[in-house]
Amino acid sequence: MTLKPLLTIFTAAFLAVGLYSPVLFAHAEHQHDTASDIVVSNAQVRIFLPGSQSSVGYLTLVNHGDAAVTLTKASLESLGRVEVHEHQHVNGMMKMQKVDALEIKAHQQLDFKPGSYHLMVFEPKEPLKIGQELKLTLYFSNGDRVFTQATVVSLESQVEQVSQSEQHHTHH
């Protein structure tokens, strides 16, 4: 083989890698939902209040699949620990407890909201800023993971959203 065909092959390969690399890098930044039947929306984390060691996160999960799925864990970038919690009425008292596994039935929507299921978040690795986007990963018992972004919001904006939501539901 002469040098010219070898150089042509090498140049074509180099160009192909060069042109394809941005696609690879862009694709590496975007992670697909492996649990494609699960849709996450309205994910948000409340900024840590001064002196507080914990905060809260809310979101909506919809299982569009024909089988139930079980949420077993959640993680948020920049936070050391995330737990799924629920509120329950026990003997006339509101009680909060950690949930190790949460089943989302087929075709069910589950709202993580005040007085219900929610994420408890702990140990910020750096101060959070209102408007900041954090990568949220949800882990399921079948090995699937769902990735999305959670927006850092203020306490005031969360209270306003809850108030608007309650007003909207009372007008139906």
Summary of the structure (lengths in Angstrom):
residues: 172
radius of gyration: 22.0
end to end distance: 78.4
largest distance: 87.4
contacts: 449
relative contact order: 0.20
helix: 25%
strand: 45%
